[in-house]
Amino acid sequence: MDTSPDARRPLDPATVVVVAGRPDRSPDAPLSAPVVPASTFHAGGERAYGRYSNPTWEAFEEALGVLEGGRAVAFSSGMGAVSAVLDTLPLGAVVVAPLHAYNETLVTLRQRHERGALVVRPIDTTNVDAVVGALDGAALLWLESPSNPMIEVVDIAACAAAARAVGATVVVDSTFATPLLQNPLSLGADAVVHSVTKYLAGHSDLLMGAVVVRPDSPWEEKVRGRRETGGAIPGPFDAYLALRGMRTLHLRMRQAQASAAVLAARLAGHSAIERVRYPGLAGSPGHDVAIRQMRGHGAMLAVDVRGGAGAAEAFAGGCRLWVHATSLGGVESTLERRRRWPAEPVTVPENLVRLSVGIEDVEDLWADLARSLDALGR
């Protein structure tokens, strides 16, 4: 893609997210990639069959690939993407994994470990020395930054350099950051995983995932092969909606991130809150690393509510504007106590509430949070 008015100056990501993945600019061509609901294609070309490729997926993959600086492979869900990556590993391969990450990723790793398919070494990936110490004999280093739901920031460049030194592959789940705030491939990662369901699509109306690999990586064919044989293909309409949603990613993220910074600071001063987990707060763990490797601090934060699990549940359920629900990254603000899910790691505090800041007016969002928090003390 070369649509820059000045070839000496690369396009800003905010522009790339709008222009990438468009059809050719020929007379009467559509401006947006159309939905192609086809399972069968005429013989003689490269498509062959609907499980192998689809023009609507390809438009989405082109846009995401350009944003991340690699080549993207779309899947029917984020877990479809995660599973495809893990399926490329040989039997008994060692995986160094974080203590805190998306809980279904951790469940999948644990299940494969328990049946002997993988050897999983869980560690605190925010501690680079711990990462280095765990990499001996590892085939894969799995990172997630910022992490779900603890909002921990991992030094991707340092961890990736340590993994390369021992020949291990590095995969980073960058769902919370999105390609606008962080590009793990440029920091040394071999692949990036996204739950497209979240910020990329942005409207809480579809399930999709993606893996982005380096342009010259053999992993692209491996991951595509897993999609073809495993069948975790995205529907054309979902891919269309995801690409349409991604066009406004920079506007949505700008508003949500600005509001998150305001809310984090105010929550830190509320008597009902023990701790605010947000890398944008000066002095918070991960703040310095986030400044080095991110172009912002994102719109995800978490709080530890005074009074334990009951108070945290009452806070989440007491909000009226904020939606008490799982998932995240939509235009609407959502929150939930993460330990309500049995699969959540026990190291996640019982009183932790994760907040996904949407694009509503920040004063309305704060008024709703403050009202619910104030009610806890009555």
C-alpha positions as CSV (number, residue, x, y, z in Angstrom):
1,M,0.0,0.0,0.0
2,D,1.5,3.3,-1.1
3,T,-1.1,6.1,-0.9
4,S,1.1,8.7,0.9
5,P,1.1,12.1,-0.8
6,D,4.8,12.3,0.2
7,A,6.7,9.0,-0.3
8,R,9.5,10.3,2.0
9,R,7.1,10.5,5.0
10,P,5.2,7.3,6.1
11,L,1.6,7.5,6.8
12,D,0.5,8.0,10.4
13,P,-1.3,4.9,11.8
14,A,-4.4,7.0,12.2
15,T,-4.4,7.4,8.4
16,V,-3.4,3.8,7.7
17,V,-6.3,2.4,9.6
18,V,-8.6,4.4,7.3
19,V,-7.0,3.7,3.9
20,A,-5.6,0.2,4.2
21,G,-7.5,-2.8,2.8
22,R,-9.4,-0.8,0.2
23,P,-10.3,-2.0,-3.3
24,D,-8.3,-0.6,-6.2
25,R,-9.3,2.9,-7.2
26,S,-10.7,2.1,-10.6
27,P,-13.8,3.7,-12.1
28,D,-17.0,2.4,-10.5
29,A,-15.1,0.2,-8.0
30,P,-16.6,0.2,-4.5
31,L,-14.9,2.3,-1.9
32,S,-15.2,-0.5,0.7
33,A,-14.5,-4.2,0.3
34,P,-17.8,-5.9,-0.3
35,V,-19.2,-8.9,1.5
36,V,-18.5,-12.0,-0.5
37,P,-20.7,-14.9,0.9
38,A,-19.3,-17.7,-1.1
39,S,-18.2,-21.2,-0.2
40,T,-17.3,-22.1,-3.8
41,F,-15.2,-20.4,-6.5
42,H,-14.7,-21.1,-10.2
43,A,-11.6,-23.3,-10.8
44,G,-8.4,-21.9,-12.3
45,G,-7.5,-19.4,-9.6
46,E,-5.8,-19.4,-6.2
47,R,-8.9,-19.4,-4.0
48,A,-10.2,-22.8,-4.8
49,Y,-12.6,-23.1,-1.8
50,G,-14.2,-21.0,0.8
51,R,-12.3,-22.5,3.8
52,Y,-9.0,-21.4,2.2
53,S,-9.7,-17.7,1.5
54,N,-12.3,-15.1,1.0
55,P,-12.0,-11.6,-0.5
56,T,-13.6,-10.0,2.5
57,W,-11.2,-11.7,4.9
58,E,-8.3,-10.6,2.7
59,A,-9.3,-6.9,2.9
60,F,-9.3,-7.1,6.7
61,E,-6.0,-9.1,6.8
62,E,-4.4,-6.5,4.5
63,A,-5.4,-3.6,6.8
64,L,-4.4,-5.3,10.0
65,G,-1.1,-6.5,8.5
66,V,-0.1,-3.0,7.4
67,L,-0.9,-1.6,10.8
68,E,1.2,-4.2,12.6
69,G,4.0,-4.3,10.0
70,G,3.5,-7.9,9.1
71,R,1.1,-10.4,7.5
72,A,-2.3,-11.1,9.1
73,V,-4.3,-14.3,9.3
74,A,-7.9,-13.9,10.4
75,F,-9.8,-16.4,12.6
76,S,-13.4,-17.0,13.8
77,S,-12.4,-15.9,17.4
78,G,-9.5,-14.8,19.5
79,M,-9.3,-18.3,20.9
80,G,-9.2,-19.7,17.4
81,A,-6.1,-17.6,16.8
82,V,-4.5,-18.7,20.1
83,S,-5.2,-22.4,19.5
84,A,-3.8,-22.2,16.0
85,V,-0.5,-20.8,17.3
86,L,-0.2,-23.5,19.9
87,D,-1.1,-26.2,17.4
88,T,2.0,-25.4,15.5
89,L,4.2,-26.5,18.4
90,P,5.6,-30.1,18.5
91,L,4.4,-32.5,21.2
92,G,6.0,-31.8,24.5
93,A,7.3,-28.4,23.6
94,V,8.1,-26.0,26.5
95,V,6.1,-22.8,26.7
96,V,7.0,-20.0,29.0
97,A,3.7,-18.3,29.9
98,P,2.5,-15.4,32.1
99,L,0.9,-15.8,35.4
100,H,-1.8,-13.4,34.3
101,A,-3.4,-13.3,30.9
102,Y,-6.7,-13.8,29.3
103,N,-8.2,-16.7,31.3
104,E,-9.2,-18.9,28.4
105,T,-5.6,-18.7,27.1
106,L,-4.3,-19.8,30.5
107,V,-7.0,-22.6,30.6
108,T,-5.9,-23.8,27.2
109,L,-2.3,-23.9,28.2
110,R,-3.1,-25.7,31.4
111,Q,-5.2,-28.3,29.6
112,R,-2.4,-29.0,27.1
113,H,0.1,-29.3,29.9
114,E,-2.1,-31.7,31.9
115,R,-2.5,-34.1,29.0
116,G,1.2,-33.9,28.1
117,A,0.9,-32.0,24.8
118,L,3.0,-29.1,26.2
119,V,5.2,-28.3,29.1
120,V,4.0,-24.9,30.5
121,R,6.2,-22.8,32.8
122,P,4.1,-20.0,34.3
123,I,6.1,-17.0,35.5
124,D,5.8,-13.3,36.3
125,T,6.7,-12.0,32.8
126,T,7.0,-8.4,34.2
127,N,10.3,-9.7,35.8
128,V,12.8,-9.9,32.9
129,D,15.2,-11.9,35.1
130,A,12.5,-14.5,35.8
131,V,11.8,-14.7,32.0
132,V,15.5,-15.3,31.3
133,G,15.7,-18.0,34.0
134,A,12.7,-19.9,32.6
135,L,13.7,-19.9,28.9
136,D,16.2,-22.8,29.0
137,G,14.9,-25.4,26.4
138,A,11.8,-23.3,25.6
139,A,10.2,-23.4,22.2
140,L,7.8,-20.5,22.8
141,L,7.6,-17.4,25.0
142,W,4.0,-16.2,25.4
143,L,3.5,-12.6,26.5
144,E,0.5,-10.4,27.0
145,S,0.9,-6.7,27.5
146,P,-1.0,-4.9,29.0
147,S,-2.2,-8.0,30.7
148,N,-5.8,-9.1,31.3
149,P,-7.1,-8.3,34.0
150,M,-4.1,-7.0,36.0
151,I,-3.1,-4.4,33.5
152,E,0.6,-5.4,33.9
153,V,3.1,-4.1,31.3
154,V,5.8,-6.4,30.0
155,D,9.1,-5.2,28.6
156,I,8.6,-6.9,25.2
157,A,11.9,-5.9,23.7
158,A,14.0,-7.2,26.6
159,C,12.0,-10.5,26.8
160,A,12.1,-11.0,23.1
161,A,15.9,-10.5,23.0
162,A,16.3,-13.1,25.8
163,A,14.1,-15.5,23.9
164,R,16.0,-15.0,20.6
165,A,19.2,-15.8,22.4
166,V,18.0,-19.3,23.1
167,G,16.1,-19.8,19.9
168,A,12.6,-19.5,21.3
169,T,9.7,-17.9,19.4
170,V,7.9,-14.9,20.9
171,V,4.2,-14.4,20.6
172,V,2.5,-11.3,22.1
173,D,-1.2,-10.9,22.8
174,S,-1.6,-7.2,22.1
175,T,-5.4,-7.0,22.3
176,F,-5.5,-4.2,25.0
177,A,-3.0,-2.0,23.2
178,T,-4.1,-2.4,19.6
179,P,-1.7,-1.7,16.7
180,L,-2.2,2.1,17.3
181,L,-0.5,2.0,20.6
182,Q,2.0,-0.8,20.3
183,N,3.7,-2.9,17.6
184,P,5.3,-6.0,19.1
185,L,6.9,-7.1,15.8
186,S,9.0,-4.0,15.9
187,L,10.0,-4.8,19.4
188,G,11.3,-8.3,18.5
189,A,8.3,-10.5,18.7
190,D,7.7,-13.1,16.0
191,A,3.9,-13.0,16.1
192,V,1.1,-10.9,17.5
193,V,-2.3,-12.2,18.6
194,H,-5.5,-10.1,18.7
195,S,-9.0,-10.7,19.8
196,V,-10.6,-8.7,17.0
197,T,-13.8,-9.0,19.0
198,K,-12.5,-6.3,21.3
199,Y,-11.1,-2.9,20.2
200,L,-10.4,-3.6,16.6
201,A,-14.0,-4.3,15.7
202,G,-15.1,-2.1,18.6
203,H,-18.9,-2.5,18.7
204,S,-19.6,-5.7,20.7
205,D,-21.4,-7.3,17.8
206,L,-19.0,-10.0,16.4
207,L,-16.4,-12.6,17.3
208,M,-13.1,-12.7,15.5
209,G,-9.4,-13.2,16.1
210,A,-6.2,-12.7,14.2
211,V,-2.5,-13.7,14.2
212,V,0.0,-11.3,12.6
213,V,3.5,-12.6,11.7
214,R,6.7,-11.1,10.3
215,P,6.5,-10.7,6.5
216,D,9.3,-13.3,5.9
217,S,8.2,-15.7,8.7
218,P,7.5,-19.4,7.9
219,W,4.9,-19.2,10.7
220,E,2.4,-17.6,8.3
221,E,2.0,-20.8,6.3
222,K,1.9,-22.8,9.5
223,V,-0.8,-20.6,11.0
224,R,-2.8,-20.5,7.7
225,G,-2.5,-24.3,7.5
226,R,-4.0,-24.6,11.0
227,R,-6.9,-22.4,10.0
228,E,-7.6,-24.5,6.9
229,T,-7.5,-27.9,8.6
230,G,-9.0,-26.7,11.9
231,G,-11.7,-24.8,10.2
232,A,-11.8,-21.7,12.5
233,I,-12.6,-19.4,9.7
234,P,-14.3,-16.0,10.1
235,G,-17.6,-15.4,8.4
236,P,-17.5,-12.8,5.5
237,F,-20.0,-10.6,7.2
238,D,-18.1,-10.6,10.5
239,A,-14.9,-9.7,8.6
240,Y,-16.7,-6.9,6.8
241,L,-18.0,-5.5,10.2
242,A,-14.6,-5.9,11.8
243,L,-12.9,-3.9,9.0
244,R,-15.7,-1.2,9.1
245,G,-15.3,-1.0,12.8
246,M,-11.5,-0.7,12.5
247,R,-11.9,2.5,10.4
248,T,-12.7,4.5,13.5
249,L,-10.2,2.8,15.8
250,H,-8.1,5.9,16.2
251,L,-11.0,8.1,17.1
252,R,-12.5,5.6,19.6
253,M,-9.1,4.9,21.2
254,R,-8.3,8.6,21.5
255,Q,-11.6,9.3,23.3
256,A,-11.5,6.2,25.5
257,Q,-7.9,6.6,26.5
258,A,-8.3,10.3,27.4
259,S,-11.3,9.4,29.6
260,A,-9.4,6.4,31.2
261,A,-6.6,8.8,32.3
262,V,-9.1,11.1,34.0
263,L,-11.0,8.3,35.6
264,A,-7.9,6.5,36.9
265,A,-6.7,9.7,38.6
266,R,-10.1,10.3,40.2
267,L,-10.5,6.7,41.3
268,A,-7.1,6.8,42.9
269,G,-8.4,9.5,45.2
270,H,-11.6,7.8,46.2
271,S,-11.7,6.4,49.7
272,A,-13.5,3.2,48.6
273,I,-10.6,2.2,46.3
274,E,-7.5,0.5,47.6
275,R,-5.6,0.5,44.4
276,V,-5.8,1.6,40.8
277,R,-4.0,-0.4,38.2
278,Y,-3.3,1.8,35.2
279,P,0.1,2.3,33.5
280,G,-0.7,6.0,32.8
281,L,-0.4,6.8,36.5
282,A,3.0,8.1,37.4
283,G,4.7,5.7,39.8
284,S,2.6,2.7,38.9
285,P,4.3,-0.5,38.0
286,G,4.9,-0.6,34.3
287,H,4.7,3.1,33.8
288,D,8.2,3.6,32.6
289,V,8.1,0.6,30.3
290,A,4.8,1.7,28.9
291,I,6.4,5.1,28.0
292,R,9.2,3.4,26.2
293,Q,7.2,0.9,24.1
294,M,3.7,2.3,23.8
295,R,2.2,5.4,22.1
296,G,-0.3,5.9,25.0
297,H,-1.6,4.0,28.0
298,G,-4.8,2.5,26.6
299,A,-8.4,2.5,27.9
300,M,-8.3,-0.5,30.2
301,L,-7.8,-0.2,34.0
302,A,-8.6,-2.2,37.1
303,V,-9.4,-1.2,40.7
304,D,-9.2,-3.1,44.0
305,V,-12.3,-2.1,46.0
306,R,-12.2,-1.8,49.7
307,G,-14.3,-4.4,51.5
308,G,-13.5,-7.5,49.5
309,A,-15.4,-9.5,46.9
310,G,-18.8,-8.4,48.2
311,A,-18.1,-4.7,47.9
312,A,-16.5,-5.2,44.5
313,E,-19.6,-7.0,43.3
314,A,-21.9,-4.4,44.7
315,F,-19.8,-1.6,43.0
316,A,-20.0,-3.3,39.6
317,G,-23.7,-4.2,39.9
318,G,-24.6,-0.8,41.3
319,C,-23.6,1.1,38.2
320,R,-26.3,2.3,35.9
321,L,-24.5,3.7,32.9
322,W,-21.6,1.3,33.0
323,V,-22.6,-2.1,31.7
324,H,-22.0,-5.0,34.1
325,A,-20.8,-7.5,31.6
326,T,-17.8,-9.4,30.4
327,S,-15.7,-8.6,27.3
328,L,-14.3,-5.2,26.6
329,G,-13.2,-2.8,23.9
330,G,-16.6,-1.6,22.7
331,V,-17.9,1.9,22.4
332,E,-19.8,1.3,25.6
333,S,-18.1,1.2,29.0
334,T,-18.2,-2.1,30.8
335,L,-16.9,-3.4,34.1
336,E,-16.9,-6.7,36.1
337,R,-15.3,-8.4,39.0
338,R,-13.1,-10.9,37.3
339,R,-12.9,-13.5,40.1
340,R,-16.6,-14.2,39.5
341,W,-15.2,-16.5,36.8
342,P,-13.9,-19.9,38.2
343,A,-11.1,-20.1,35.7
344,E,-9.6,-16.7,36.7
345,P,-6.1,-17.2,38.4
346,V,-6.3,-17.2,42.2
347,T,-3.5,-14.6,42.2
348,V,-6.1,-12.1,40.8
349,P,-7.5,-10.3,43.9
350,E,-11.1,-11.2,44.8
351,N,-11.9,-7.5,45.0
352,L,-10.5,-6.5,41.6
353,V,-12.9,-4.9,39.1
354,R,-11.8,-4.5,35.5
355,L,-13.0,-1.5,33.7
356,S,-13.1,-1.0,29.9
357,V,-13.6,2.7,29.2
358,G,-15.8,3.5,26.2
359,I,-16.5,6.7,24.3
360,E,-19.3,8.2,26.5
361,D,-18.8,11.6,28.1
362,V,-16.2,11.3,30.8
363,E,-18.2,13.3,33.4
364,D,-21.2,11.0,32.9
365,L,-19.0,8.0,33.4
366,W,-17.4,9.4,36.6
367,A,-20.8,10.4,38.1
368,D,-22.0,6.8,37.7
369,L,-18.8,5.3,39.2
370,A,-18.8,7.8,42.1
371,R,-22.4,7.2,42.9
372,S,-21.9,3.5,43.1
373,L,-18.7,3.8,45.2
374,D,-20.2,6.3,47.5
375,A,-23.1,3.9,48.2
376,L,-20.7,1.3,49.5
377,G,-20.0,3.5,52.6
378,R,-23.6,4.0,53.6
